Amino acid sequence: MVRILFYRGKCIGCNACVEVAPERWRVSKRDGRCTLIEGKEKKGIYKALVGLEEYEQNLQAAQNCPVKIIQVEIVKKRH
């Protein structure tokens, strides 16, 4: 599993994440900030657990983010 953490309140809406991982990211028409698709919000931090096949694209999204508000890490599946 891959965990994606996203600090949306600090997003500047540059679209870098959407360009490399459009299946997981989109720009909100409401406020112009990026949105983590299927992300669950808790205390301003959005989190999504996705399959390993999404790791490389989302890691690239995190690296391309100019404000460095995306974290991507491989986590072990809980039993």
C-alpha positions as CSV (number, residue, x, y, z in Angstrom):
1,M,0.0,0.0,0.0
2,V,1.0,3.6,-0.6
3,R,0.0,6.4,1.8
4,I,-0.4,9.9,0.3
5,L,-0.5,12.9,2.7
6,F,-1.5,16.3,1.4
7,Y,-1.6,19.6,3.3
8,R,-4.2,21.3,1.1
9,G,-4.4,24.6,3.1
10,K,-0.9,25.4,1.8
11,C,-1.6,24.5,-1.8
12,I,-0.9,27.3,-4.4
13,G,-2.8,25.5,-7.2
14,C,0.2,25.2,-9.5
15,N,-1.2,22.0,-11.1
16,A,2.2,20.1,-11.0
17,C,0.6,17.1,-9.2
18,V,-2.3,16.9,-11.7
19,E,0.1,16.9,-14.7
20,V,2.0,13.8,-13.5
21,A,-0.8,11.9,-11.7
22,P,-4.2,13.0,-13.1
23,E,-6.0,9.8,-11.9
24,R,-5.3,10.9,-8.3
25,W,-5.2,14.7,-8.4
26,R,-7.5,17.5,-9.8
27,V,-7.8,21.3,-9.5
28,S,-10.9,22.5,-7.6
29,K,-13.1,24.8,-9.7
30,R,-14.3,26.3,-6.4
31,D,-11.0,27.6,-4.9
32,G,-8.3,26.8,-7.5
33,R,-6.4,24.5,-5.2
34,C,-5.5,21.0,-6.0
35,T,-7.5,18.1,-4.5
36,L,-6.4,14.6,-3.6
37,I,-9.1,12.3,-5.2
38,E,-10.6,10.0,-2.6
39,G,-8.5,11.7,0.1
40,K,-10.0,11.7,3.6
41,E,-9.6,15.0,5.6
42,K,-8.6,15.2,9.2
43,K,-7.4,18.4,10.8
44,G,-6.6,19.9,7.4
45,I,-4.5,17.0,6.2
46,Y,-5.9,14.8,3.4
47,K,-4.8,11.2,3.4
48,A,-5.4,8.4,0.8
49,L,-4.3,4.8,0.8
50,V,-3.7,3.5,-2.8
51,G,-2.1,0.5,-4.5
52,L,1.6,0.2,-5.2
53,E,1.0,0.8,-8.9
54,E,0.4,4.5,-8.1
55,Y,3.6,4.9,-6.2
56,E,5.9,6.3,-8.9
57,Q,3.4,8.8,-10.3
58,N,2.5,10.2,-6.9
59,L,6.2,10.3,-5.8
60,Q,6.8,12.4,-8.9
61,A,3.9,14.6,-8.0
62,A,5.4,15.1,-4.5
63,Q,8.8,15.9,-6.0
64,N,7.3,18.4,-8.5
65,C,5.3,20.3,-5.8
66,P,7.0,23.7,-5.4
67,V,5.7,24.1,-1.8
68,K,6.5,20.5,-0.8
69,I,3.1,19.7,0.8
70,I,2.7,16.2,-0.6
71,Q,4.2,13.1,1.2
72,V,4.2,9.7,-0.4
73,E,5.4,6.6,1.4
74,I,5.1,2.8,1.1
75,V,3.3,1.3,4.1
76,K,2.7,-2.3,5.2
77,K,-0.8,-3.6,5.0
78,R,-2.4,-4.0,8.4
79,H,-4.0,-7.4,9.2
